[in-house]
């Protein structure tokens, strides 16, 4: 196995991708790359792709494939010597094909969480818009209700986390994700994990990574936080 290890995590909104990505990053020394973070950084820095992405977001539209690809791929080119886990990209088949051309993946994880669980989690989700920090009334509440822990600024609930929009959003995810999942299944690198609790899924993911990326082969360029 080559020392560089590259993985992708797929899953619908509310599936616990962020939490699991952080645990993988800390346990196995992979850099956690989030397409949402890239998006926010580019918007804040007013890069060409960031300005373009913002115009779609302000209209309540999904950022199209060609813009997301321009946000993510240059960043991956900067860290070709690092092992990483990519979260939030690719969302579509076009993005998956673009990623395919850019690099070879070792592993793809797909989180399969029941619809009712996702609905419940997302309806309790509150966000600090400036930083993208996410809180959940059920398992990760803010210290003070309705207020960000760090800045003390008010939290908001996304329009698309409200019940009617939620159903449409999750259905859309399922339709768009299916060909991406099928692609990685056909390559033989897809591993799917199903449960309602992140803590119950985690031991299986941890075991899988232990077999794929022994600790001494973790990326030496990146010291994980302990």
HELIX and SHEET records of a PDB file:
HELIX    1   1 UNK A   17  UNK A   28  1                                  12    
HELIX    2   2 UNK A   35  UNK A   45  1                                  11    
HELIX    3   3 UNK A   48  UNK A   58  1                                  11    
HELIX    4   4 UNK A   65  UNK A   78  1                                  14    
HELIX    5   5 UNK A   93  UNK A  102  1                                  10    
HELIX    6   6 UNK A  115  UNK A  123  1                                   9    
HELIX    7   7 UNK A  159  UNK A  161  5                                   3    
HELIX    8   8 UNK A  163  UNK A  187  1                                  25    
HELIX    9   9 UNK A  198  UNK A  212  1                                  15    
HELIX   10  10 UNK A  215  UNK A  217  5                                   3    
SHEET    1   A 5 UNK A  31  UNK A  34  0                                        
SHEET    2   A 5 UNK A  84  UNK A  87  1                                        
SHEET    3   A 5 UNK A   6  UNK A  11  1                                        
SHEET    4   A 5 UNK A 107  UNK A 112  1                                        
SHEET    5   A 5 UNK A 190  UNK A 194  1                                        
SHEET    1   B 2 UNK A 125  UNK A 128  0                                        
SHEET    2   B 2 UNK A 133  UNK A 136 -1                                        
END                                                                             
